[in-house]
Amino acid sequence: MAGPHAPAGRVHKRNTISDQQKRRELALKRQTESRRDSQQHARRLAASALSLSSSSAEEPAEFNFRQEEKVHVLPEQPLDELTITAVNDHVDEDLPPQAKEEEEEEEAASTVPNWKRLDGAGFQEATKLKGARARQWFARQLMLPEWMLDIPPRLNREWYVLPRPAGKRCLVVSSNGTTVSRLRNGRILHYFPSALPNGARTKNVAGTGHTFCILDCIFHEADQSYYVIDMICWRGYSLYDCSAEFRFFWLNSKLAETGACDPPSTYHRYQFHVVPIYDCDRAGLQDAYNGPLPYIRDGLLFYNRHAHYELGLTPLCLVWKDENCSQYFLDTDSNGIVPTQQHVVLELQEDGTVGTIDDPPVILANMPRQFLQQVCSIFILYLLARMRSI
């Protein structure tokens, strides 16, 4: 039925749903299905265990971690090799020349195990990796936000907003009496003692091998501090499949208990801070956007309350930047100067057009056939040259 002010014969149409909103709905649906499958598997496992004979002569069956990916059992053996891996990786970064290092990265990309997360058997296998293979593996362990393209429905009720600190995004892992931070590319940033669980070799902090901690942080150069934006594992307990609401609650309640937020000391080299977390109402958005902060602001991060910690790009975590809340709104060169031209990455379609990765994609240009033929010829020559050098 036409609206009161609509032209005669014109039917009122519903607002179209953006592509990003469709991805958000699909991501939440996948989370629900994954949780349901895990619950059903747990019930079957419990029922099977109860139905087994209690005879002492019966041997326990071995559990295949690789096949049963739905059950995330945390490691029970000491993680001594994590420290060895970190030291070897740190030394390996400085000694070989750049050309040899690039070859190692390419070779490692095809040999890194297919485990994704740092809980369960994946962490045990990750501790055995060294050098380029370790960097490739750890480079896949962060949740990456999408650019905020539209305003999500129920923003004020189902989303949090965080003022993002300017600095280096990194993964901080404490285990076996030491702490290691790795950048987004998997390289080691710092190797240091901390007050995190099992993060230093002291009687009060060190513990058993399965007592480890994994934090998603940003290292702020100005005050030499780590600002924590998410908690992934705490004292060996996995939080990957917990909602952002629960993870943020634990982050605010648990981190300060360890003394990690205290000033630096002999067994605690860098101070940790929790990034302020606001509800997405008018007051929260205003405080996150232009409120006073102890660090340099670099945009805003938006988290869906129900979002799990998913590795890679996810529409349930969004980032917003403009000239008022980020000094890195535009790309800059190594000297911090904005170049005259900005770069953008587009996807080449089969018909020769280039566009965004949206579904459907936004087509922005049509590449000339002669140009595509030249590019393909150059690429083939490059591959042949690489094959001869092997």
Phi, psi and chi 1 to 4 in degrees:
 res  aa     phi    psi   chi1   chi2   chi3   chi4
   1 MET       -  136.1 -177.8  176.3  178.8      -
   2 ALA   -70.1  147.6      -      -      -      -
   3 GLY   -70.9  170.0      -      -      -      -
   4 PRO   -64.9  -27.5   22.2  -33.1      -      -
   5 HIS  -110.5    8.5  -58.0  -70.0      -      -
   6 ALA   -81.5  148.1      -      -      -      -
   7 PRO   -60.8  151.0  -20.1   30.8      -      -
   8 ALA   -60.7  135.8      -      -      -      -
   9 GLY    81.8   -2.0      -      -      -      -
  10 ARG   -98.6  124.6 -177.6  175.5  178.1  179.5
  11 VAL   -87.7  134.8  179.7      -      -      -
  12 HIS   -69.0  129.7  176.4   71.6      -      -
  13 LYS  -105.9  143.7  -63.8 -177.4  178.0  179.9
  14 ARG   -71.3  152.1  -65.0  177.6   58.0 -172.5
  15 ASN   -63.6  136.4  -66.2  -29.9      -      -
  16 THR   -71.1  147.5   57.5      -      -      -
  17 ILE   -89.3  129.7  -59.3  177.2      -      -
  18 SER   -68.5  159.6   68.9      -      -      -
  19 ASP   -63.4  -37.2  174.5   67.9      -      -
  20 GLN   -67.0  -37.0 -168.0  170.7   55.9      -
  21 GLN   -66.6  -37.0  176.5   59.0   22.5      -
  22 LYS   -61.5  -42.2  -68.4  178.5 -177.2  177.5
  23 ARG   -65.8  -35.7  -66.2 -162.3  -58.6  -85.6
  24 ARG   -64.0  -43.8  -76.4 -167.3  -72.3  -95.4
  25 GLU   -64.9  -40.2  -66.8  174.3   -5.9      -
  26 LEU   -65.8  -38.9  -71.5  174.5      -      -
  27 ALA   -64.4  -42.4      -      -      -      -
  28 LEU   -66.2  -36.1  -70.1  172.3      -      -
  29 LYS   -66.1  -42.0 -177.1  178.7  178.9 -179.6
  30 ARG   -62.8  -38.8  -74.8 -165.3  -60.6  -91.6
  31 GLN   -61.0  -44.5  -75.3 -173.0  179.1      -
  32 THR   -63.0  -44.0  -56.9      -      -      -
  33 GLU   -66.0  -39.7  -67.2  174.5  -10.0      -
  34 SER   -64.5  -40.3  177.2      -      -      -
  35 ARG   -65.1  -39.8 -173.6 -174.9  -57.5  111.3
  36 ARG   -65.3  -42.3 -172.7 -175.1  -58.0  115.9
  37 ASP   -63.7  -40.0  -67.3  -18.3      -      -
  38 SER   -65.0  -39.9  -62.0      -      -      -
  39 GLN   -65.4  -42.4  -68.9  173.7  -11.8      -
  40 GLN   -65.2  -39.5  -67.9  175.8   -5.1      -
  41 HIS   -64.2  -40.8  178.2   82.4      -      -
  42 ALA   -63.9  -39.7      -      -      -      -
  43 ARG   -64.6  -43.5  -67.0 -169.1 -175.6   99.5
  44 ARG   -64.0  -39.0  -70.1 -165.1  -61.9  -93.5
  45 LEU   -65.1  -42.1 -171.8   63.9      -      -
  46 ALA   -66.3  -41.1      -      -      -      -
  47 ALA   -65.0  -39.2      -      -      -      -
  48 SER   -66.1  -39.2  -59.6      -      -      -
  49 ALA   -65.5  -39.0      -      -      -      -
  50 LEU   -71.1  -28.2  -68.7  174.5      -      -
  51 SER   -83.4  -11.4   63.0      -      -      -
  52 LEU   -71.7  153.4  -66.7  175.0      -      -
  53 SER   -70.3  144.0  172.1      -      -      -
  54 SER   -90.9   13.9   58.6      -      -      -
  55 SER   -63.0  136.2  173.8      -      -      -
  56 SER   -71.1  -17.3   59.8      -      -      -
  57 ALA   -79.4  -13.4      -      -      -      -
  58 GLU   -78.1  133.7 -175.1  175.6    0.7      -
  59 GLU   -86.4  137.9  -65.8  -67.7  -25.9      -
  60 PRO   -68.3  141.0   24.7  -32.9      -      -
  61 ALA   -76.8  145.3      -      -      -      -
  62 GLU   -78.2  148.2  -66.9 -175.2   -0.5      -
  63 PHE  -106.1  128.0 -171.0   82.1      -      -
  64 ASN   -92.7  104.3 -169.2  -26.8      -      -
  65 PHE   -66.6  -33.5  -74.8  102.1      -      -
  66 ARG   -69.9  -35.6  -61.2 -173.7 -175.6 -177.7
  67 GLN   -81.7  -39.2  -64.0  177.9   -2.7      -
  68 GLU   -94.3   79.1  -59.4  -65.4  -18.6      -
  69 GLU   -79.6  -14.2  -64.6  179.7   -9.2      -
  70 LYS   -75.4  -25.8  -64.6  -62.7 -178.5 -179.3
  71 VAL   -96.8  121.2  177.0      -      -      -
  72 HIS  -107.6   91.7  -53.2  -66.1      -      -
  73 VAL   -92.5  128.7 -177.6      -      -      -
  74 LEU   -79.4  150.2  -62.6  178.8      -      -
  75 PRO   -64.5  145.1   22.2  -32.0      -      -
  76 GLU  -113.4   -0.8  -63.3 -179.4   -3.7      -
  77 GLN  -102.3  154.6   62.4 -175.4   30.5      -
  78 PRO   -59.5  145.4  -21.8   32.4      -      -
  79 LEU  -101.6   49.5  -59.7  177.7      -      -
  80 ASP   -61.5  -31.1  -63.6  -17.3      -      -
  81 GLU   -72.4  -15.9  -63.6  179.8    2.9      -
  82 LEU   -62.1  -42.3  177.6   65.4      -      -
  83 THR   -65.9  -43.5  -54.1      -      -      -
  84 ILE   -61.6  -43.0  -60.0  174.9      -      -
  85 THR   -60.2  -42.9  -60.2      -      -      -
  86 ALA   -64.2  -42.3      -      -      -      -
  87 VAL   -66.3  -46.4  174.3      -      -      -
  88 ASN   -62.2  -39.7  -69.8  -17.8      -      -
  89 ASP   -65.8  -40.3 -168.5   13.7      -      -
  90 HIS   -64.7  -42.5 -175.4   72.3      -      -
  91 VAL   -68.4  -37.7  174.3      -      -      -
  92 ASP   -65.2  -27.4 -177.0   63.4      -      -
  93 GLU   -69.9  -30.4  -71.2  179.4   22.0      -
  94 ASP   -91.6  -32.3  -62.5  -30.1      -      -
  95 LEU   -78.9  -53.4  -67.6  179.4      -      -
  96 PRO   -72.5  153.9   26.2  -31.1      -      -
  97 PRO   -70.4  166.1   24.0  -33.1      -      -
  98 GLN   -62.2  -39.9  178.7  120.0    5.3      -
  99 ALA   -62.6  -43.9      -      -      -      -
 100 LYS   -66.0  -35.8 -179.5  179.6  178.0 -178.5
 101 GLU   -66.1  -39.3 -169.8  169.1  -61.6      -
 102 GLU   -64.5  -39.1  -68.7  177.5   -4.6      -
 103 GLU   -63.9  -37.6  -68.1  180.0    2.1      -
 104 GLU   -63.8  -40.7  -71.1 -179.2   -7.8      -
 105 GLU   -62.7  -43.1  -60.5  -73.9   -7.9      -
 106 GLU   -66.3  -41.0  -66.3  178.2    0.9      -
 107 GLU   -66.8  -36.7 -179.9 -177.3   -3.6      -
 108 ALA   -69.3  -31.3      -      -      -      -
 109 ALA   -59.2  -30.9      -      -      -      -
 110 SER   -93.0   -5.5   59.6      -      -      -
 111 THR  -118.6   -2.4   57.9      -      -      -
 112 VAL   -71.2  133.2  172.2      -      -      -
 113 PRO   -58.5  158.9  -22.6   32.5      -      -
 114 ASN   -89.2   15.0 -164.8   25.5      -      -
 115 TRP   -72.2  142.7  -68.1  -73.8      -      -
 116 LYS  -104.6  -46.5  -67.7 -176.5  178.0 -179.3
 117 ARG  -102.5  164.7  -53.5 -170.7  -26.8 -178.7
 118 LEU   -92.1    9.8  -81.2  171.5      -      -
 119 ASP  -105.3  168.4   59.5  -10.7      -      -
 120 GLY    66.5 -150.3      -      -      -      -
 121 ALA   -67.0  -23.2      -      -      -      -
 122 GLY   -59.4  -38.5      -      -      -      -
 123 PHE   -68.3  -39.0 -158.8  174.0      -      -
 124 GLN   -62.3  -41.2  -60.7  178.7   27.4      -
 125 GLU   -71.9  -34.5  -65.8  -62.5  -31.8      -
 126 ALA   -64.4  -32.2      -      -      -      -
 127 THR   -67.3  -14.8   59.0      -      -      -
 128 LYS   -90.7   -9.6  -57.4  175.2 -176.6  178.0
 129 LEU   -81.0  149.3  -59.6  177.3      -      -
 130 LYS  -137.6  157.6  -61.5  178.9 -178.6  179.9
 131 GLY    58.9 -131.5      -      -      -      -
 132 ALA   -63.8  -35.9      -      -      -      -
 133 ARG   -65.8  -38.4  -70.3 -178.2   39.1  175.1
 134 ALA   -65.4  -41.3      -      -      -      -
 135 ARG   -64.0  -41.8  -67.4 -167.3  -68.8  -88.4
 136 GLN   -62.2  -39.3  -73.8  -77.8  -14.0      -
 137 TRP   -69.5  -47.3 -163.6   89.3      -      -
 138 PHE   -70.5  -20.9  -82.3   94.4      -      -
 139 ALA   -68.7  -11.5      -      -      -      -
 140 ARG  -103.0   12.5  -54.3  172.7 -174.9  175.1
 141 GLN  -101.5    4.6  -60.3  -56.8  -44.5      -
 142 LEU  -106.1  148.1  -72.4  172.5      -      -
 143 MET   -86.0  127.4 -178.6  169.1   71.3      -
 144 LEU  -111.3  132.9  -54.6  176.3      -      -
 145 PRO   -82.3  151.9   30.1  -34.0      -      -
 146 GLU   -86.7  157.3  -70.8 -171.0    5.8      -
 147 TRP   -67.6  141.2  -74.7  101.5      -      -
 148 MET   -76.5  108.4 -169.4  175.7 -166.0      -
 149 LEU   -97.9  -23.0  -55.8  178.7      -      -
 150 ASP  -149.5  172.2   61.5    3.4      -      -
 151 ILE   -91.0  117.0  -59.7  177.4      -      -
 152 PRO   -63.4  146.1  -18.8   31.5      -      -
 153 PRO   -60.2  149.1  -19.7   31.1      -      -
 154 ARG    54.6   40.1  -58.3  174.1  -64.5  -82.8
 155 LEU   -58.5  -41.0  178.7   69.8      -      -
 156 ASN   -74.2  -14.3   60.9  -26.5      -      -
 157 ARG  -109.7  -25.8  -62.0 -166.6  -57.9  -88.9
 158 GLU  -120.8   11.1  -63.9 -172.4   -1.6      -
 159 TRP  -134.4  149.9  -69.4   77.5      -      -
 160 TYR  -109.4  157.9  -66.0  109.9      -      -
 161 VAL  -130.1  136.0   58.8      -      -      -
 162 LEU  -126.0  132.0  -69.9   67.5      -      -
 163 PRO   -74.6  113.0   23.6  -28.7      -      -
 164 ARG   -74.5  128.4 -175.2 -167.9 -173.9  -79.9
 165 PRO   -72.0  147.3  -14.7   28.9      -      -
 166 ALA   -78.2  132.0      -      -      -      -
 167 GLY   157.6 -162.4      -      -      -      -
 168 LYS   -97.3  119.2  -60.6  176.3 -179.8  177.8
 169 ARG   -69.5  135.6  179.3   89.0  178.8  -86.9
 170 CYS  -155.2  162.3   55.4      -      -      -
 171 LEU  -106.6  124.3 -162.5   72.3      -      -
 172 VAL  -107.5  122.2  176.4      -      -      -
 173 VAL  -122.4  125.7 -179.0      -      -      -
 174 SER  -114.1  130.7   63.6      -      -      -
 175 SER  -168.6  147.3  176.1      -      -      -
 176 ASN    55.6   37.0 -167.6   38.6      -      -
 177 GLY    77.9   20.9      -      -      -      -
 178 THR  -151.5  166.3 -170.0      -      -      -
 179 THR  -132.0  135.1  -53.5      -      -      -
 180 VAL  -128.5  134.6  179.9      -      -      -
 181 SER  -114.8  134.4   60.0      -      -      -
 182 ARG  -123.4  138.7  -72.0 -179.1  177.8  -93.5
 183 LEU   -75.5  178.9  -61.2  172.2      -      -
 184 ARG   -62.5  -27.7  -78.6 -175.3   55.4  179.0
 185 ASN   -87.1    5.7   59.4    6.3      -      -
 186 GLY    90.0   -7.5      -      -      -      -
 187 ARG   -75.2  152.4  -65.0 -179.6  179.3  -84.8
 188 ILE   -77.1  130.0  -70.9 -179.5      -      -
 189 LEU   -92.6  -54.5  174.7   62.8      -      -
 190 HIS  -137.7  153.1  -66.2  134.8      -      -
 191 TYR  -133.0  107.1 -179.4   69.4      -      -
 192 PHE  -155.1  162.5   60.9  100.4      -      -
 193 PRO   -85.0  148.1   30.3  -34.1      -      -
 194 SER  -147.9  167.7   73.6      -      -      -
 195 ALA   -86.6    7.7      -      -      -      -
 196 LEU   -67.1  161.9  -66.6  173.3      -      -
 197 PRO   -54.1  121.4  -27.9   35.1      -      -
 198 ASN    59.4   32.3 -148.6    0.2      -      -
 199 GLY   -98.0   -1.0      -      -      -      -
 200 ALA  -153.3  156.1      -      -      -      -
 201 ARG   -87.3   71.7  -61.9 -175.0 -178.7  -83.0
 202 THR  -129.7  162.1   63.7      -      -      -
 203 LYS   -66.5  -32.8  -66.1 -178.1  179.3  179.2
 204 ASN   -81.1  -25.1  -64.3  -29.5      -      -
 205 VAL  -108.6  -42.9 -179.9      -      -      -
 206 ALA   -64.5  148.8      -      -      -      -
 207 GLY  -150.2 -161.4      -      -      -      -
 208 THR   -71.8  168.1   57.7      -      -      -
 209 GLY   -62.5  -33.0      -      -      -      -
 210 HIS   -82.6   -0.9   64.8  -88.9      -      -
 211 THR   -89.4   90.5  -56.3      -      -      -
 212 PHE  -130.5  168.7   62.7   93.5      -      -
 213 CYS  -140.5  140.5  173.6      -      -      -
 214 ILE  -131.3  122.7  -52.8  172.9      -      -
 215 LEU  -124.9  145.8  -59.9  176.5      -      -
 216 ASP   -96.9  114.4 -172.2  -15.9      -      -
 217 CYS  -131.0  169.8  -58.3      -      -      -
 218 ILE  -129.6  124.6  -65.7  175.8      -      -
 219 PHE   -87.5  120.9 -177.0   71.2      -      -
 220 HIS   -96.5  112.5 -167.6 -112.8      -      -
 221 GLU   -64.9  -35.6  -66.1  -80.8   -3.0      -
 222 ALA   -59.4  -44.4      -      -      -      -
 223 ASP  -111.9    9.9   57.9    2.2      -      -
 224 GLN    52.7   51.5  -67.5  -71.7  -66.3      -
 225 SER  -132.7  155.7  -62.3      -      -      -
 226 TYR   -99.4  126.4  -77.3   93.0      -      -
 227 TYR  -106.1  119.1  -74.5   84.0      -      -
 228 VAL   -87.2  125.6 -172.6      -      -      -
 229 ILE  -107.5  -13.6   60.0  176.1      -      -
 230 ASP  -162.1  155.9 -148.2  -27.5      -      -
 231 MET  -116.9  126.6  179.3  179.4  -74.7      -
 232 ILE  -104.0  -47.0  -55.5  174.7      -      -
 233 CYS  -138.5  145.0  -70.0      -      -      -
 234 TRP  -139.6  119.8 -173.5 -106.4      -      -
 235 ARG    51.4   39.0  -66.1 -170.0 -178.2  -82.4
 236 GLY    87.5   -6.8      -      -      -      -
 237 TYR   -91.0  126.7  -67.2   98.3      -      -
 238 SER   -79.4  133.9  172.1      -      -      -
 239 LEU  -116.0   12.9  -58.1  176.9      -      -
 240 TYR   -57.3  -44.4  -78.1   96.4      -      -
 241 ASP   -93.8   15.7  -66.5  -31.8      -      -
 242 CYS   -95.2  152.4  -62.5      -      -      -
 243 SER   -69.6  158.3   65.4      -      -      -
 244 ALA   -60.9  -33.9      -      -      -      -
 245 GLU   -60.2  -44.0 -175.2  173.0   16.2      -
 246 PHE   -71.5  -41.5 -180.0   80.8      -      -
 247 ARG   -62.0  -41.3  -62.5 -161.9  -51.5  -87.6
 248 PHE   -68.2  -34.3  -69.0  160.8      -      -
 249 PHE   -63.3  -46.2  168.1   75.3      -      -
 250 TRP   -65.9  -38.5  -97.6   44.6      -      -
 251 LEU   -59.5  -45.4  175.0   59.5      -      -
 252 ASN   -73.6  -26.7  -79.8  -79.2      -      -
 253 SER   -95.0  -27.6   59.7      -      -      -
 254 LYS   -96.2  -36.5  -61.4  -66.8 -176.1 -179.7
 255 LEU   -62.6  -44.0 -170.8   65.0      -      -
 256 ALA   -66.2  -25.7      -      -      -      -
 257 GLU   -65.1  -26.8  -64.2  177.2   -2.9      -
 258 THR   -84.8  -13.5   63.5      -      -      -
 259 GLY    87.8    7.5      -      -      -      -
 260 ALA   -66.6  -22.1      -      -      -      -
 261 CYS   -87.9    1.2  -61.3      -      -      -
 262 ASP   -76.8  161.1  -64.9  -16.6      -      -
 263 PRO   -60.8  158.6  -23.3   33.0      -      -
 264 PRO   -59.8  148.5  -23.7   33.6      -      -
 265 SER  -148.7 -170.5   59.7      -      -      -
 266 THR   -59.8  -44.1  -56.2      -      -      -
 267 TYR  -104.1   22.0  -64.4  101.7      -      -
 268 HIS  -153.7   85.5 -179.1   57.5      -      -
 269 ARG   -72.5  -38.0 -175.0  172.8  -57.9  170.1
 270 TYR  -121.3  140.6  -62.7  101.2      -      -
 271 GLN   -84.1  141.8 -171.9  172.8   10.5      -
 272 PHE  -107.3  143.4  -73.6   77.7      -      -
 273 HIS  -132.1  148.8  -55.4  -87.1      -      -
 274 VAL   -93.6  127.3  178.4      -      -      -
 275 VAL   -67.4  135.5  173.6      -      -      -
 276 PRO   -58.1  136.3  -20.5   30.6      -      -
 277 ILE  -118.1  124.0  -57.1  170.8      -      -
 278 TYR  -119.8  151.6  -57.4   98.4      -      -
 279 ASP   -71.4  152.1  -67.4  -37.5      -      -
 280 CYS   -86.0   47.2  -80.1      -      -      -
 281 ASP   -95.2 -176.2   51.3   18.4      -      -
 282 ARG   -61.0  -44.7 -178.6 -176.0  -64.2  -87.3
 283 ALA   -67.2  -42.3      -      -      -      -
 284 GLY   -65.3  -41.6      -      -      -      -
 285 LEU   -65.2  -38.3  -73.2  170.5      -      -
 286 GLN   -67.1  -42.7 -175.6  173.2   -3.4      -
 287 ASP   -64.8  -41.0  -70.3  -19.8      -      -
 288 ALA   -68.9  -33.0      -      -      -      -
 289 TYR   -79.4  -44.8 -173.4   74.0      -      -
 290 ASN  -140.7   17.3   55.5   16.5      -      -
 291 GLY   -75.4  161.4      -      -      -      -
 292 PRO   -67.5  139.6   23.7  -32.5      -      -
 293 LEU  -139.3  153.2  -68.1  171.0      -      -
 294 PRO   -81.5    4.9   29.4  -34.6      -      -
 295 TYR  -139.1  171.0   53.9   81.5      -      -
 296 ILE   -78.8  126.9  -58.9  172.9      -      -
 297 ARG   -80.4  137.5 -176.3 -173.3  -73.6  103.8
 298 ASP  -133.5   64.4 -176.8   23.1      -      -
 299 GLY    89.7 -173.8      -      -      -      -
 300 LEU  -123.6  142.4  -56.4  178.0      -      -
 301 LEU  -110.3  132.7  -72.0  172.8      -      -
 302 PHE  -114.8  128.1  -67.9   83.9      -      -
 303 TYR  -119.1  130.6  -78.3   78.1      -      -
 304 ASN   -70.9  135.3 -173.2  -75.3      -      -
 305 ARG   -57.4  -33.4  -71.4  176.1  178.2  -95.0
 306 HIS   -93.3    2.0  -49.8  -70.1      -      -
 307 ALA   -72.1  132.0      -      -      -      -
 308 HIS   -81.3  170.2  -65.2  175.4      -      -
 309 TYR   -84.9   94.8 -164.5   92.9      -      -
 310 GLU   -97.0  131.9  -62.8  -70.6  -19.9      -
 311 LEU   -73.8  141.4  -54.7 -174.0      -      -
 312 GLY    89.2 -165.9      -      -      -      -
 313 LEU   -73.1  133.6 -155.3   62.6      -      -
 314 THR  -141.8  139.3  172.6      -      -      -
 315 PRO   -78.8   -3.3   29.7  -34.8      -      -
 316 LEU   -88.3    0.4  -60.3  179.2      -      -
 317 CYS  -133.5  125.0 -179.2      -      -      -
 318 LEU  -124.5  154.1  -53.7  173.6      -      -
 319 VAL  -127.2  139.5   60.5      -      -      -
 320 TRP  -127.8  133.1  170.7  -94.0      -      -
 321 LYS  -138.8  139.8  -68.8 -175.1 -179.6 -176.7
 322 ASP  -145.7  179.8   59.7   33.6      -      -
 323 GLU   -68.6  -15.3   58.0 -175.0   -0.6      -
 324 ASN   -89.7  -26.6  -64.6  -39.2      -      -
 325 CYS  -116.6    5.9   65.6      -      -      -
 326 SER  -153.9  132.7  174.8      -      -      -
 327 GLN   -84.2   -4.3   59.9  179.3  -28.2      -
 328 TYR  -112.6   35.6  -53.8  106.6      -      -
 329 PHE   -63.6  -35.7  173.3   55.9      -      -
 330 LEU  -112.3  151.8  -62.0  175.4      -      -
 331 ASP   -64.2  142.1  -70.3  -24.7      -      -
 332 THR  -126.0  161.7   58.8      -      -      -
 333 ASP   -84.0 -171.3   58.5   18.4      -      -
 334 SER   -65.3  -19.3   58.3      -      -      -
 335 ASN   -96.1    5.4  -62.5  -38.4      -      -
 336 GLY    80.8   14.1      -      -      -      -
 337 ILE   -97.5  134.9  -59.9  175.1      -      -
 338 VAL   -74.4  122.4  178.5      -      -      -
 339 PRO   -70.8  164.5   25.1  -33.0      -      -
 340 THR   -69.9  -24.0   55.6      -      -      -
 341 GLN  -125.8  139.3  -65.4 -179.3  -15.9      -
 342 GLN  -100.2  149.6  -67.0  -71.3  -55.1      -
 343 HIS  -103.9  147.7  -61.7  -83.9      -      -
 344 VAL  -138.4  144.9   62.8      -      -      -
 345 VAL  -105.5  123.7  178.4      -      -      -
 346 LEU  -121.2  162.3  -60.4  174.9      -      -
 347 GLU  -102.0  132.6 -175.4  178.4   43.1      -
 348 LEU   -84.9  122.8  177.1   63.6      -      -
 349 GLN   -87.0  168.0  -53.1  -66.2  -33.1      -
 350 GLU   -65.5  -28.6  -65.8 -178.4   -2.8      -
 351 ASP   -86.8    7.7   57.9   -3.1      -      -
 352 GLY    90.8    1.6      -      -      -      -
 353 THR   -89.6  158.4   58.8      -      -      -
 354 VAL  -122.7  142.9  -70.1      -      -      -
 355 GLY  -163.0 -169.5      -      -      -      -
 356 THR   -80.6  174.5   64.8      -      -      -
 357 ILE   -92.2   11.7   61.2  171.9      -      -
 358 ASP   -66.1  163.6  -63.3  -48.1      -      -
 359 ASP  -122.9  103.1 -174.9   20.0      -      -
 360 PRO   -76.3  156.2   28.8  -34.7      -      -
 361 PRO   -70.8  153.0   25.4  -33.6      -      -
 362 VAL   -92.0  109.7  178.5      -      -      -
 363 ILE   -79.3  128.9  -57.1  -59.1      -      -
 364 LEU  -113.7  -21.8  -59.5  177.4      -      -
 365 ALA  -160.8  166.0      -      -      -      -
 366 ASN  -123.9  118.8 -168.5   -5.5      -      -
 367 MET   -79.7  133.8  -54.8  -60.0  -68.4      -
 368 PRO   -61.6  142.5  -20.5   31.9      -      -
 369 ARG   -61.3  -39.5 -177.3  178.5  -62.7  -86.6
 370 GLN   -62.9  -38.5 -177.1  179.1    2.4      -
 371 PHE   -65.1  -42.4  173.4   77.4      -      -
 372 LEU   -64.6  -38.3  -67.5  176.8      -      -
 373 GLN   -64.6  -39.1  -68.8  175.4  -10.8      -
 374 GLN   -65.3  -41.9  -67.2  176.0   -7.7      -
 375 VAL   -63.5  -43.1  172.0      -      -      -
 376 CYS   -63.9  -39.1  -69.2      -      -      -
 377 SER   -64.2  -43.1  -60.4      -      -      -
 378 ILE   -63.9  -40.0  -65.3  173.5      -      -
 379 PHE   -66.4  -40.5 -178.1   68.0      -      -
 380 ILE   -65.0  -41.7  -68.6  174.3      -      -
 381 LEU   -62.2  -37.3  -67.9  175.3      -      -
 382 TYR   -64.6  -42.7  169.6   77.2      -      -
 383 LEU   -64.6  -41.6  -69.1  178.6      -      -
 384 LEU   -63.2  -39.5  -68.8  174.7      -      -
 385 ALA   -64.1  -39.7      -      -      -      -
 386 ARG   -66.3  -37.9  -69.5  -57.6  -57.5  -90.3
 387 MET   -67.3  -36.2  -68.4  176.3   63.6      -
 388 ARG   -68.5  -29.7  -65.7 -167.8 -169.5   98.5
 389 SER   -78.9  -13.4   63.6      -      -      -
 390 ILE   -79.6      -  -64.9  176.6      -      -
